[in-house]
């Protein structure tokens, strides 16, 4: 009798387990899944893990209008069963929530700085449609950290994705000097002189100013702003906001005492920019506890 009870119990467990597997297989069957309408990733995520909203970065040349194409997707196993009208808008509350959640300081981009259509259509038999965002980058305030919180407000067919129905597009304008540069040169130091040979990002601060690492000291917080006079191509160098070692001094004609040139191109480092070759020639530094620290560098756009 006891054995019969055990066998009955095992049979019941097996039946339940089989039922669960059948339900799971139905749920995993792609033909029975539900498509959702969402934004495809326009670039790699820059938002941290666990953020409610996905944040993406992109930079655009200064222009009356710059194009930012973003894709709306009918995601899942099926193509659109009919034309799907997707209504678009903005959700400013998403930026506020992101700032609170991540202790960030992004600014909602103002309506005069962008335009995109109110609707877009995913055609029957298709999976995607393109939304073309027009950005008026020439009017950007370079002090602002603009974010466009674009949202799928509604769809004529299907469901809006809970994860990617609203995304945050961090948009910046970049000037003509903004790029990655190959840096070669020398850091003069009272106790630790050394060569410099590395790739460096040169990042827009304003229409004529870019930010760059001083020598090889970016990891310690040393950054300089390079302002180019577009008429003379003379470069004026100042510490970036909050930079270590301020103030900075530029040396246009020669190294300060007691230094002598220590590399082949030292004489070219006269704090100018060559627009023909897209090259910066720099010599500047700061006074430390036991003497000058000076970076001589040639930055060549890659």
Buried (B, 14 or more C-beta within 10 A) or exposed (E): EEEEEEEEEEEEEEEEEEEEEEEEEEEEEEEEEEBBBBBEBBEEEEBEEEBEBBBBBBBBEBEEEBEBEBBBBBBBEBBBEEBBBBBBEBBEEBBEBBBEBBEBEBBBBEEEBBEBEEEBBBBEEBBBBEBEBBBBBBEBEEEBBBBBBBBBBEBBBBEBBEEBBBBBBBBBBBBBBBBEBBBBBBBBBEEEEEEBEBEBEBBBBBBBBBBBBBBBBBEEEBBBBBBBEEEEBBBBBBBBEEBBBEEBEBBEEBBBEEBEBBBEBBEBBBBBBEEEEBBBBBBBBBBEEEBBBBBBBBBEBE
